[in-house]
């Protein structure tokens, strides 16, 4: 826990990094579980394309309409606490000027005395909804990997704003880790995904020691899983596909499974037509 310090910034963005809204919902849940105030926000005119991310009009209780612009905002916890305190940075992935965007936010984090960053993401994956949501935990920081048993990222390919921001933070001397939840790709119609949000929050607690009240999330996660069970019950092809995913996941999770056994099971899974009735998500960004 000490490697991230006691002023940890939790980062999540809507968009490419946020399958099933799991990451953005985790950040929102942390902020809603305590008292926070805004300490910094970027100028939306500099970073967002309003044809791609449009401002939203909402009605308040008396019928007045309010226009809300896309943003990226840093929130500070109001009350002191023993142990680790969590700051929150949330918003929308920018459309342009990513380096300037990251530089502004890292400067704001340094001003707040942030000692560590945990970036949250979620991705569509070939995993079953009936098993615990797996979360990839990685870091480019050698000290964090050794202290917290994190994986070394090996991904090469298109990157999201989380990669740009964490790289800028590491350059500025703030150690960073990333958590990526695997959301079943066949549940796109069952968004948001509270089970994935809950898995991310559990790992945030593991890494930071900060305790976040779970509220209604456990019940919501059970209801989410039950709704997918009900939908799959009427679709034999989907039921069989989920069963194949379960077998593959159980093989990987088995303590006695050898590397050869895992490879053989994976080959059998592919021969059975592993893509199933749905389409896999985009290239795996976990290691970015």
VEXMIPA-289016 format. One record per residue (C-alpha): residue number from 1; residue in three letters; chain; x, y, z. Coordinates in nm, 3 decimals, padded with zeros to 5 digits. Layout:
<rs>
num: NUM | residuo: Ala | cadena: A | east: X | north: Y | up: Z .
...
</rs>
This chain:
<rs>
num: 1 | residuo: Unk | cadena: A | east: 00.000 | north: 00.000 | up: 00.000 .
num: 2 | residuo: Unk | cadena: A | east: 00.280 | north: 00.241 | up: 00.093 .
num: 3 | residuo: Unk | cadena: A | east: 00.419 | north: 00.246 | up: -00.260 .
num: 4 | residuo: Unk | cadena: A | east: 00.116 | north: 00.442 | up: -00.386 .
num: 5 | residuo: Unk | cadena: A | east: 00.118 | north: 00.670 | up: -00.082 .
num: 6 | residuo: Unk | cadena: A | east: -00.184 | north: 00.800 | up: 00.105 .
num: 7 | residuo: Unk | cadena: A | east: -00.313 | north: 01.050 | up: -00.153 .
num: 8 | residuo: Unk | cadena: A | east: -00.419 | north: 00.831 | up: -00.443 .
num: 9 | residuo: Unk | cadena: A | east: -00.593 | north: 00.958 | up: -00.755 .
num: 10 | residuo: Unk | cadena: A | east: -00.851 | north: 00.726 | up: -00.916 .
num: 11 | residuo: Unk | cadena: A | east: -00.887 | north: 00.798 | up: -01.290 .
num: 12 | residuo: Unk | cadena: A | east: -01.161 | north: 00.687 | up: -01.530 .
num: 13 | residuo: Unk | cadena: A | east: -01.294 | north: 00.824 | up: -01.858 .
num: 14 | residuo: Unk | cadena: A | east: -01.608 | north: 00.760 | up: -02.061 .
num: 15 | residuo: Unk | cadena: A | east: -01.546 | north: 00.629 | up: -02.410 .
num: 16 | residuo: Unk | cadena: A | east: -01.308 | north: 00.372 | up: -02.556 .
num: 17 | residuo: Unk | cadena: A | east: -01.170 | north: 00.280 | up: -02.211 .
num: 18 | residuo: Unk | cadena: A | east: -01.511 | north: 00.212 | up: -02.056 .
num: 19 | residuo: Unk | cadena: A | east: -01.688 | north: -00.104 | up: -02.178 .
num: 20 | residuo: Unk | cadena: A | east: -02.013 | north: -00.159 | up: -01.994 .
num: 21 | residuo: Unk | cadena: A | east: -01.958 | north: 00.178 | up: -01.822 .
num: 22 | residuo: Unk | cadena: A | east: -01.776 | north: -00.023 | up: -01.554 .
num: 23 | residuo: Unk | cadena: A | east: -01.478 | north: 00.211 | up: -01.505 .
num: 24 | residuo: Unk | cadena: A | east: -01.669 | north: 00.540 | up: -01.509 .
num: 25 | residuo: Unk | cadena: A | east: -01.931 | north: 00.391 | up: -01.274 .
num: 26 | residuo: Unk | cadena: A | east: -01.657 | north: 00.285 | up: -01.030 .
num: 27 | residuo: Unk | cadena: A | east: -01.516 | north: 00.638 | up: -01.022 .
num: 28 | residuo: Unk | cadena: A | east: -01.864 | north: 00.785 | up: -00.980 .
num: 29 | residuo: Unk | cadena: A | east: -01.940 | north: 00.540 | up: -00.699 .
num: 30 | residuo: Unk | cadena: A | east: -01.627 | north: 00.645 | up: -00.509 .
num: 31 | residuo: Unk | cadena: A | east: -01.718 | north: 01.012 | up: -00.543 .
num: 32 | residuo: Unk | cadena: A | east: -02.080 | north: 00.955 | up: -00.442 .
num: 33 | residuo: Unk | cadena: A | east: -01.972 | north: 00.752 | up: -00.137 .
num: 34 | residuo: Unk | cadena: A | east: -01.812 | north: 01.054 | up: 00.028 .
num: 35 | residuo: Unk | cadena: A | east: -01.798 | north: 01.432 | up: 00.030 .
num: 36 | residuo: Unk | cadena: A | east: -01.597 | north: 01.581 | up: -00.258 .
num: 37 | residuo: Unk | cadena: A | east: -01.542 | north: 01.920 | up: -00.412 .
num: 38 | residuo: Unk | cadena: A | east: -01.417 | north: 02.016 | up: -00.755 .
num: 39 | residuo: Unk | cadena: A | east: -01.063 | north: 02.152 | up: -00.757 .
num: 40 | residuo: Unk | cadena: A | east: -00.980 | north: 02.158 | up: -01.128 .
num: 41 | residuo: Unk | cadena: A | east: -01.154 | north: 02.119 | up: -01.465 .
num: 42 | residuo: Unk | cadena: A | east: -01.017 | north: 02.148 | up: -01.817 .
num: 43 | residuo: Unk | cadena: A | east: -01.155 | north: 02.399 | up: -02.067 .
num: 44 | residuo: Unk | cadena: A | east: -01.383 | north: 02.186 | up: -02.289 .
num: 45 | residuo: Unk | cadena: A | east: -01.331 | north: 02.418 | up: -02.586 .
num: 46 | residuo: Unk | cadena: A | east: -00.969 | north: 02.301 | up: -02.607 .
num: 47 | residuo: Unk | cadena: A | east: -01.015 | north: 01.925 | up: -02.604 .
num: 48 | residuo: Unk | cadena: A | east: -01.359 | north: 01.807 | up: -02.712 .
num: 49 | residuo: Unk | cadena: A | east: -01.528 | north: 01.773 | up: -03.051 .
num: 50 | residuo: Unk | cadena: A | east: -01.891 | north: 01.859 | up: -02.986 .
num: 51 | residuo: Unk | cadena: A | east: -02.009 | north: 01.673 | up: -03.297 .
num: 52 | residuo: Unk | cadena: A | east: -01.861 | north: 01.356 | up: -03.147 .
num: 53 | residuo: Unk | cadena: A | east: -01.931 | north: 01.425 | up: -02.776 .
num: 54 | residuo: Unk | cadena: A | east: -02.228 | north: 01.656 | up: -02.770 .
num: 55 | residuo: Unk | cadena: A | east: -02.336 | north: 01.873 | up: -02.475 .
num: 56 | residuo: Unk | cadena: A | east: -02.643 | north: 01.741 | up: -02.295 .
num: 57 | residuo: Unk | cadena: A | east: -02.967 | north: 01.924 | up: -02.208 .
num: 58 | residuo: Unk | cadena: A | east: -03.143 | north: 01.818 | up: -01.888 .
num: 59 | residuo: Unk | cadena: A | east: -03.456 | north: 01.935 | up: -01.707 .
num: 60 | residuo: Unk | cadena: A | east: -03.451 | north: 02.021 | up: -01.336 .
num: 61 | residuo: Unk | cadena: A | east: -03.743 | north: 01.984 | up: -01.093 .
num: 62 | residuo: Unk | cadena: A | east: -03.913 | north: 02.308 | up: -01.199 .
num: 63 | residuo: Unk | cadena: A | east: -03.880 | north: 02.233 | up: -01.570 .
num: 64 | residuo: Unk | cadena: A | east: -03.586 | north: 02.463 | up: -01.640 .
num: 65 | residuo: Unk | cadena: A | east: -03.338 | north: 02.331 | up: -01.894 .
num: 66 | residuo: Unk | cadena: A | east: -02.965 | north: 02.315 | up: -01.821 .
num: 67 | residuo: Unk | cadena: A | east: -02.687 | north: 02.266 | up: -02.075 .
num: 68 | residuo: Unk | cadena: A | east: -02.396 | north: 02.046 | up: -01.958 .
num: 69 | residuo: Unk | cadena: A | east: -02.070 | north: 02.036 | up: -02.152 .
num: 70 | residuo: Unk | cadena: A | east: -01.829 | north: 01.741 | up: -02.173 .
num: 71 | residuo: Unk | cadena: A | east: -01.555 | north: 01.776 | up: -01.917 .
num: 72 | residuo: Unk | cadena: A | east: -01.266 | north: 01.625 | up: -01.723 .
num: 73 | residuo: Unk | cadena: A | east: -01.274 | north: 01.720 | up: -01.357 .
num: 74 | residuo: Unk | cadena: A | east: -01.052 | north: 01.655 | up: -01.057 .
num: 75 | residuo: Unk | cadena: A | east: -01.231 | north: 01.604 | up: -00.724 .
num: 76 | residuo: Unk | cadena: A | east: -01.077 | north: 01.631 | up: -00.375 .
num: 77 | residuo: Unk | cadena: A | east: -01.217 | north: 01.447 | up: -00.069 .
num: 78 | residuo: Unk | cadena: A | east: -01.338 | north: 01.704 | up: 00.182 .
num: 79 | residuo: Unk | cadena: A | east: -01.278 | north: 01.523 | up: 00.507 .
num: 80 | residuo: Unk | cadena: A | east: -00.948 | north: 01.400 | up: 00.653 .
num: 81 | residuo: Unk | cadena: A | east: -00.924 | north: 01.029 | up: 00.720 .
num: 82 | residuo: Unk | cadena: A | east: -00.687 | north: 00.773 | up: 00.862 .
num: 83 | residuo: Unk | cadena: A | east: -00.493 | north: 00.587 | up: 00.596 .
num: 84 | residuo: Unk | cadena: A | east: -00.536 | north: 00.639 | up: 00.223 .
num: 85 | residuo: Unk | cadena: A | east: -00.760 | north: 00.910 | up: 00.083 .
num: 86 | residuo: Unk | cadena: A | east: -00.893 | north: 00.886 | up: -00.272 .
num: 87 | residuo: Unk | cadena: A | east: -00.908 | north: 01.175 | up: -00.515 .
num: 88 | residuo: Unk | cadena: A | east: -01.116 | north: 01.122 | up: -00.830 .
num: 89 | residuo: Unk | cadena: A | east: -01.050 | north: 01.233 | up: -01.188 .
num: 90 | residuo: Unk | cadena: A | east: -01.337 | north: 01.159 | up: -01.424 .
num: 91 | residuo: Unk | cadena: A | east: -01.475 | north: 01.285 | up: -01.752 .
num: 92 | residuo: Unk | cadena: A | east: -01.478 | north: 01.216 | up: -02.124 .
num: 93 | residuo: Unk | cadena: A | east: -01.188 | north: 01.096 | up: -02.338 .
num: 94 | residuo: Unk | cadena: A | east: -01.074 | north: 01.405 | up: -02.534 .
num: 95 | residuo: Unk | cadena: A | east: -01.087 | north: 01.430 | up: -02.911 .
num: 96 | residuo: Unk | cadena: A | east: -00.765 | north: 01.630 | up: -02.959 .
num: 97 | residuo: Unk | cadena: A | east: -00.451 | north: 01.774 | up: -02.797 .
num: 98 | residuo: Unk | cadena: A | east: -00.399 | north: 01.468 | up: -02.577 .
num: 99 | residuo: Unk | cadena: A | east: -00.050 | north: 01.568 | up: -02.466 .
num: 100 | residuo: Unk | cadena: A | east: -00.166 | north: 01.909 | up: -02.348 .
num: 101 | residuo: Unk | cadena: A | east: -00.469 | north: 01.750 | up: -02.184 .
num: 102 | residuo: Unk | cadena: A | east: -00.250 | north: 01.505 | up: -01.991 .
num: 103 | residuo: Unk | cadena: A | east: -00.001 | north: 01.775 | up: -01.896 .
num: 104 | residuo: Unk | cadena: A | east: -00.276 | north: 01.994 | up: -01.748 .
num: 105 | residuo: Unk | cadena: A | east: -00.418 | north: 01.710 | up: -01.541 .
num: 106 | residuo: Unk | cadena: A | east: -00.078 | north: 01.592 | up: -01.417 .
num: 107 | residuo: Unk | cadena: A | east: 00.004 | north: 01.949 | up: -01.311 .
num: 108 | residuo: Unk | cadena: A | east: -00.325 | north: 01.960 | up: -01.119 .
num: 109 | residuo: Unk | cadena: A | east: -00.242 | north: 01.626 | up: -00.954 .
num: 110 | residuo: Unk | cadena: A | east: 00.100 | north: 01.755 | up: -00.849 .
num: 111 | residuo: Unk | cadena: A | east: -00.061 | north: 02.067 | up: -00.704 .
num: 112 | residuo: Unk | cadena: A | east: -00.288 | north: 01.840 | up: -00.497 .
num: 113 | residuo: Unk | cadena: A | east: 00.011 | north: 01.644 | up: -00.369 .
num: 114 | residuo: Unk | cadena: A | east: -00.104 | north: 01.320 | up: -00.529 .
num: 115 | residuo: Unk | cadena: A | east: 00.132 | north: 01.035 | up: -00.436 .
num: 116 | residuo: Unk | cadena: A | east: 00.001 | north: 00.763 | up: -00.669 .
num: 117 | residuo: Unk | cadena: A | east: -00.248 | north: 00.705 | up: -00.950 .
num: 118 | residuo: Unk | cadena: A | east: -00.473 | north: 00.407 | up: -01.022 .
num: 119 | residuo: Unk | cadena: A | east: -00.628 | north: 00.420 | up: -01.370 .
num: 120 | residuo: Unk | cadena: A | east: -00.951 | north: 00.225 | up: -01.426 .
num: 121 | residuo: Unk | cadena: A | east: -01.058 | north: 00.077 | up: -01.757 .
num: 122 | residuo: Unk | cadena: A | east: -01.290 | north: -00.194 | up: -01.886 .
num: 123 | residuo: Unk | cadena: A | east: -01.299 | north: -00.388 | up: -02.212 .
num: 124 | residuo: Unk | cadena: A | east: -01.518 | north: -00.635 | up: -02.396 .
num: 125 | residuo: Unk | cadena: A | east: -01.369 | north: -00.984 | up: -02.371 .
num: 126 | residuo: Unk | cadena: A | east: -01.448 | north: -01.350 | up: -02.440 .
num: 127 | residuo: Unk | cadena: A | east: -01.536 | north: -01.429 | up: -02.077 .
num: 128 | residuo: Unk | cadena: A | east: -01.850 | north: -01.575 | up: -01.913 .
num: 129 | residuo: Unk | cadena: A | east: -02.081 | north: -01.355 | up: -01.706 .
num: 130 | residuo: Unk | cadena: A | east: -02.137 | north: -01.642 | up: -01.461 .
num: 131 | residuo: Unk | cadena: A | east: -01.782 | north: -01.640 | up: -01.323 .
num: 132 | residuo: Unk | cadena: A | east: -01.605 | north: -01.371 | up: -01.118 .
num: 133 | residuo: Unk | cadena: A | east: -01.507 | north: -01.075 | up: -01.333 .
num: 134 | residuo: Unk | cadena: A | east: -01.133 | north: -01.096 | up: -01.396 .
num: 135 | residuo: Unk | cadena: A | east: -00.931 | north: -00.775 | up: -01.359 .
num: 136 | residuo: Unk | cadena: A | east: -00.591 | north: -00.723 | up: -01.517 .
num: 137 | residuo: Unk | cadena: A | east: -00.365 | north: -00.528 | up: -01.279 .
num: 138 | residuo: Unk | cadena: A | east: -00.046 | north: -00.390 | up: -01.429 .
num: 139 | residuo: Unk | cadena: A | east: 00.213 | north: -00.116 | up: -01.405 .
num: 140 | residuo: Unk | cadena: A | east: 00.515 | north: 00.014 | up: -01.594 .
num: 141 | residuo: Unk | cadena: A | east: 00.666 | north: 00.110 | up: -01.259 .
num: 142 | residuo: Unk | cadena: A | east: 00.920 | north: -00.152 | up: -01.143 .
num: 143 | residuo: Unk | cadena: A | east: 00.878 | north: -00.070 | up: -00.774 .
num: 144 | residuo: Unk | cadena: A | east: 00.500 | north: -00.097 | up: -00.785 .
num: 145 | residuo: Unk | cadena: A | east: 00.512 | north: -00.428 | up: -00.971 .
num: 146 | residuo: Unk | cadena: A | east: 00.745 | north: -00.578 | up: -00.713 .
num: 147 | residuo: Unk | cadena: A | east: 00.557 | north: -00.445 | up: -00.411 .
num: 148 | residuo: Unk | cadena: A | east: 00.201 | north: -00.507 | up: -00.528 .
num: 149 | residuo: Unk | cadena: A | east: 00.247 | north: -00.819 | up: -00.745 .
num: 150 | residuo: Unk | cadena: A | east: 00.136 | north: -00.641 | up: -01.061 .
num: 151 | residuo: Unk | cadena: A | east: 00.198 | north: -00.755 | up: -01.417 .
num: 152 | residuo: Unk | cadena: A | east: 00.430 | north: -00.586 | up: -01.663 .
num: 153 | residuo: Unk | cadena: A | east: 00.231 | north: -00.451 | up: -01.958 .
num: 154 | residuo: Unk | cadena: A | east: 00.332 | north: -00.599 | up: -02.293 .
num: 155 | residuo: Unk | cadena: A | east: 00.057 | north: -00.462 | up: -02.520 .
num: 156 | residuo: Unk | cadena: A | east: 00.156 | north: -00.287 | up: -02.844 .
num: 157 | residuo: Unk | cadena: A | east: -00.100 | north: -00.105 | up: -03.056 .
num: 158 | residuo: Unk | cadena: A | east: -00.352 | north: 00.180 | up: -03.043 .
num: 159 | residuo: Unk | cadena: A | east: -00.364 | north: 00.345 | up: -02.702 .
num: 160 | residuo: Unk | cadena: A | east: -00.633 | north: 00.526 | up: -02.507 .
num: 161 | residuo: Unk | cadena: A | east: -00.612 | north: 00.839 | up: -02.296 .
num: 162 | residuo: Unk | cadena: A | east: -00.535 | north: 00.633 | up: -01.985 .
num: 163 | residuo: Unk | cadena: A | east: -00.204 | north: 00.527 | up: -02.140 .
num: 164 | residuo: Unk | cadena: A | east: -00.115 | north: 00.885 | up: -02.230 .
num: 165 | residuo: Unk | cadena: A | east: -00.207 | north: 01.019 | up: -01.887 .
num: 166 | residuo: Unk | cadena: A | east: -00.027 | north: 00.749 | up: -01.687 .
num: 167 | residuo: Unk | cadena: A | east: 00.286 | north: 00.786 | up: -01.902 .
num: 168 | residuo: Unk | cadena: A | east: 00.288 | north: 01.161 | up: -01.834 .
num: 169 | residuo: Unk | cadena: A | east: 00.236 | north: 01.098 | up: -01.461 .
num: 170 | residuo: Unk | cadena: A | east: 00.526 | north: 00.852 | up: -01.444 .
num: 171 | residuo: Unk | cadena: A | east: 00.749 | north: 01.103 | up: -01.621 .
num: 172 | residuo: Unk | cadena: A | east: 00.648 | north: 01.360 | up: -01.358 .
num: 173 | residuo: Unk | cadena: A | east: 00.738 | north: 01.120 | up: -01.077 .
num: 174 | residuo: Unk | cadena: A | east: 00.391 | north: 00.992 | up: -00.980 .
num: 175 | residuo: Unk | cadena: A | east: 00.381 | north: 00.609 | up: -00.967 .
num: 176 | residuo: Unk | cadena: A | east: 00.087 | north: 00.462 | up: -01.155 .
num: 177 | residuo: Unk | cadena: A | east: -00.101 | north: 00.134 | up: -01.183 .
num: 178 | residuo: Unk | cadena: A | east: -00.385 | north: 00.031 | up: -01.415 .
num: 179 | residuo: Unk | cadena: A | east: -00.683 | north: -00.196 | up: -01.354 .
num: 180 | residuo: Unk | cadena: A | east: -00.883 | north: -00.335 | up: -01.649 .
num: 181 | residuo: Unk | cadena: A | east: -01.204 | north: -00.529 | up: -01.595 .
num: 182 | residuo: Unk | cadena: A | east: -01.308 | north: -00.792 | up: -01.851 .
num: 183 | residuo: Unk | cadena: A | east: -01.674 | north: -00.745 | up: -01.949 .
num: 184 | residuo: Unk | cadena: A | east: -01.843 | north: -01.029 | up: -02.144 .
num: 185 | residuo: Unk | cadena: A | east: -01.877 | north: -00.905 | up: -02.502 .
num: 186 | residuo: Unk | cadena: A | east: -02.217 | north: -01.071 | up: -02.553 .
num: 187 | residuo: Unk | cadena: A | east: -02.387 | north: -00.858 | up: -02.284 .
num: 188 | residuo: Unk | cadena: A | east: -02.372 | north: -00.526 | up: -02.470 .
num: 189 | residuo: Unk | cadena: A | east: -02.747 | north: -00.490 | up: -02.424 .
num: 190 | residuo: Unk | cadena: A | east: -02.709 | north: -00.525 | up: -02.047 .
num: 191 | residuo: Unk | cadena: A | east: -02.520 | north: -00.203 | up: -01.979 .
num: 192 | residuo: Unk | cadena: A | east: -02.421 | north: -00.081 | up: -01.726 .
num: 193 | residuo: Unk | cadena: A | east: -02.230 | north: -00.378 | up: -01.580 .
num: 194 | residuo: Unk | cadena: A | east: -02.234 | north: -00.345 | up: -01.199 .
num: 195 | residuo: Unk | cadena: A | east: -02.056 | north: -00.679 | up: -01.153 .
num: 196 | residuo: Unk | cadena: A | east: -01.752 | north: -00.538 | up: -01.337 .
num: 197 | residuo: Unk | cadena: A | east: -01.776 | north: -00.212 | up: -01.142 .
num: 198 | residuo: Unk | cadena: A | east: -01.774 | north: -00.409 | up: -00.817 .
num: 199 | residuo: Unk | cadena: A | east: -01.469 | north: -00.608 | up: -00.930 .
num: 200 | residuo: Unk | cadena: A | east: -01.280 | north: -00.286 | up: -01.002 .
num: 201 | residuo: Unk | cadena: A | east: -01.366 | north: -00.142 | up: -00.661 .
num: 202 | residuo: Unk | cadena: A | east: -01.248 | north: -00.459 | up: -00.491 .
num: 203 | residuo: Unk | cadena: A | east: -00.911 | north: -00.429 | up: -00.663 .
num: 204 | residuo: Unk | cadena: A | east: -00.887 | north: -00.059 | up: -00.579 .
num: 205 | residuo: Unk | cadena: A | east: -00.924 | north: -00.156 | up: -00.213 .
num: 206 | residuo: Unk | cadena: A | east: -00.660 | north: -00.428 | up: -00.254 .
num: 207 | residuo: Unk | cadena: A | east: -00.409 | north: -00.186 | up: -00.406 .
num: 208 | residuo: Unk | cadena: A | east: -00.471 | north: 00.121 | up: -00.191 .
num: 209 | residuo: Unk | cadena: A | east: -00.615 | north: -00.003 | up: 00.137 .
num: 210 | residuo: Unk | cadena: A | east: -00.893 | north: 00.255 | up: 00.106 .
num: 211 | residuo: Unk | cadena: A | east: -01.234 | north: 00.120 | up: 00.200 .
num: 212 | residuo: Unk | cadena: A | east: -01.525 | north: 00.225 | up: -00.020 .
num: 213 | residuo: Unk | cadena: A | east: -01.881 | north: 00.139 | up: 00.084 .
num: 214 | residuo: Unk | cadena: A | east: -02.036 | north: -00.091 | up: -00.174 .
num: 215 | residuo: Unk | cadena: A | east: -02.395 | north: 00.025 | up: -00.118 .
num: 216 | residuo: Unk | cadena: A | east: -02.640 | north: -00.139 | up: -00.358 .
num: 217 | residuo: Unk | cadena: A | east: -02.372 | north: -00.265 | up: -00.597 .
num: 218 | residuo: Unk | cadena: A | east: -02.369 | north: -00.629 | up: -00.476 .
num: 219 | residuo: Unk | cadena: A | east: -02.748 | north: -00.656 | up: -00.523 .
num: 220 | residuo: Unk | cadena: A | east: -02.727 | north: -00.482 | up: -00.859 .
num: 221 | residuo: Unk | cadena: A | east: -02.453 | north: -00.723 | up: -00.970 .
num: 222 | residuo: Unk | cadena: A | east: -02.672 | north: -01.023 | up: -00.882 .
num: 223 | residuo: Unk | cadena: A | east: -02.967 | north: -00.873 | up: -01.069 .
num: 224 | residuo: Unk | cadena: A | east: -02.745 | north: -00.803 | up: -01.373 .
num: 225 | residuo: Unk | cadena: A | east: -02.626 | north: -01.164 | up: -01.381 .
num: 226 | residuo: Unk | cadena: A | east: -02.981 | north: -01.295 | up: -01.340 .
num: 227 | residuo: Unk | cadena: A | east: -03.105 | north: -01.080 | up: -01.629 .
num: 228 | residuo: Unk | cadena: A | east: -02.843 | north: -01.230 | up: -01.860 .
num: 229 | residuo: Unk | cadena: A | east: -02.926 | north: -01.581 | up: -01.739 .
num: 230 | residuo: Unk | cadena: A | east: -03.289 | north: -01.517 | up: -01.831 .
num: 231 | residuo: Unk | cadena: A | east: -03.200 | north: -01.386 | up: -02.177 .
num: 232 | residuo: Unk | cadena: A | east: -02.967 | north: -01.681 | up: -02.246 .
num: 233 | residuo: Unk | cadena: A | east: -03.227 | north: -01.935 | up: -02.133 .
num: 234 | residuo: Unk | cadena: A | east: -03.431 | north: -01.861 | up: -02.446 .
num: 235 | residuo: Unk | cadena: A | east: -03.132 | north: -01.892 | up: -02.682 .
num: 236 | residuo: Unk | cadena: A | east: -02.976 | north: -02.238 | up: -02.719 .
num: 237 | residuo: Unk | cadena: A | east: -02.682 | north: -02.109 | up: -02.921 .
num: 238 | residuo: Unk | cadena: A | east: -02.603 | north: -01.848 | up: -02.657 .
num: 239 | residuo: Unk | cadena: A | east: -02.638 | north: -02.104 | up: -02.378 .
num: 240 | residuo: Unk | cadena: A | east: -02.388 | north: -02.334 | up: -02.548 .
num: 241 | residuo: Unk | cadena: A | east: -02.149 | north: -02.048 | up: -02.612 .
num: 242 | residuo: Unk | cadena: A | east: -02.157 | north: -01.946 | up: -02.247 .
num: 243 | residuo: Unk | cadena: A | east: -02.096 | north: -02.307 | up: -02.145 .
num: 244 | residuo: Unk | cadena: A | east: -01.783 | north: -02.314 | up: -02.365 .
num: 245 | residuo: Unk | cadena: A | east: -01.658 | north: -01.991 | up: -02.208 .
num: 246 | residuo: Unk | cadena: A | east: -01.720 | north: -02.136 | up: -01.862 .
num: 247 | residuo: Unk | cadena: A | east: -01.517 | north: -02.447 | up: -01.943 .
num: 248 | residuo: Unk | cadena: A | east: -01.228 | north: -02.240 | up: -02.071 .
num: 249 | residuo: Unk | cadena: A | east: -01.235 | north: -02.009 | up: -01.768 .
num: 250 | residuo: Unk | cadena: A | east: -01.253 | north: -02.302 | up: -01.524 .
num: 251 | residuo: Unk | cadena: A | east: -00.953 | north: -02.462 | up: -01.693 .
num: 252 | residuo: Unk | cadena: A | east: -00.751 | north: -02.145 | up: -01.662 .
num: 253 | residuo: Unk | cadena: A | east: -00.852 | north: -02.103 | up: -01.297 .
num: 254 | residuo: Unk | cadena: A | east: -00.780 | north: -02.462 | up: -01.198 .
num: 255 | residuo: Unk | cadena: A | east: -00.483 | north: -02.477 | up: -00.956 .
num: 256 | residuo: Unk | cadena: A | east: -00.362 | north: -02.804 | up: -01.109 .
num: 257 | residuo: Unk | cadena: A | east: -00.379 | north: -02.679 | up: -01.466 .
num: 258 | residuo: Unk | cadena: A | east: -00.043 | north: -02.695 | up: -01.642 .
num: 259 | residuo: Unk | cadena: A | east: 00.062 | north: -02.472 | up: -01.928 .
num: 260 | residuo: Unk | cadena: A | east: 00.014 | north: -02.761 | up: -02.172 .
num: 261 | residuo: Unk | cadena: A | east: -00.335 | north: -02.834 | up: -02.038 .
num: 262 | residuo: Unk | cadena: A | east: -00.437 | north: -02.472 | up: -02.075 .
num: 263 | residuo: Unk | cadena: A | east: -00.301 | north: -02.458 | up: -02.430 .
num: 264 | residuo: Unk | cadena: A | east: -00.481 | north: -02.779 | up: -02.526 .
num: 265 | residuo: Unk | cadena: A | east: -00.812 | north: -02.658 | up: -02.385 .
num: 266 | residuo: Unk | cadena: A | east: -00.776 | north: -02.328 | up: -02.565 .
num: 267 | residuo: Unk | cadena: A | east: -00.711 | north: -02.508 | up: -02.893 .
num: 268 | residuo: Unk | cadena: A | east: -01.025 | north: -02.721 | up: -02.840 .
num: 269 | residuo: Unk | cadena: A | east: -01.221 | north: -02.405 | up: -02.765 .
num: 270 | residuo: Unk | cadena: A | east: -01.108 | north: -02.248 | up: -03.092 .
num: 271 | residuo: Unk | cadena: A | east: -01.191 | north: -02.564 | up: -03.289 .
num: 272 | residuo: Unk | cadena: A | east: -01.546 | north: -02.547 | up: -03.148 .
num: 273 | residuo: Unk | cadena: A | east: -01.584 | north: -02.203 | up: -03.303 .
num: 274 | residuo: Unk | cadena: A | east: -01.486 | north: -01.988 | up: -03.007 .
num: 275 | residuo: Unk | cadena: A | east: -01.631 | north: -01.663 | up: -03.138 .
num: 276 | residuo: Unk | cadena: A | east: -01.985 | north: -01.785 | up: -03.075 .
num: 277 | residuo: Unk | cadena: A | east: -02.291 | north: -01.587 | up: -03.179 .
num: 278 | residuo: Unk | cadena: A | east: -02.148 | north: -01.250 | up: -03.082 .
num: 279 | residuo: Unk | cadena: A | east: -01.852 | north: -01.052 | up: -03.205 .
num: 280 | residuo: Unk | cadena: A | east: -01.542 | north: -01.007 | up: -02.988 .
num: 281 | residuo: Unk | cadena: A | east: -01.458 | north: -00.659 | up: -02.871 .
num: 282 | residuo: Unk | cadena: A | east: -01.173 | north: -00.442 | up: -03.000 .
num: 283 | residuo: Unk | cadena: A | east: -00.806 | north: -00.546 | up: -02.961 .
num: 284 | residuo: Unk | cadena: A | east: -00.730 | north: -00.607 | up: -02.594 .
num: 285 | residuo: Unk | cadena: A | east: -00.609 | north: -00.275 | up: -02.445 .
num: 286 | residuo: Unk | cadena: A | east: -00.533 | north: -00.419 | up: -02.099 .
num: 287 | residuo: Unk | cadena: A | east: -00.163 | north: -00.387 | up: -02.139 .
num: 288 | residuo: Unk | cadena: A | east: -00.167 | north: -00.031 | up: -02.271 .
</rs>
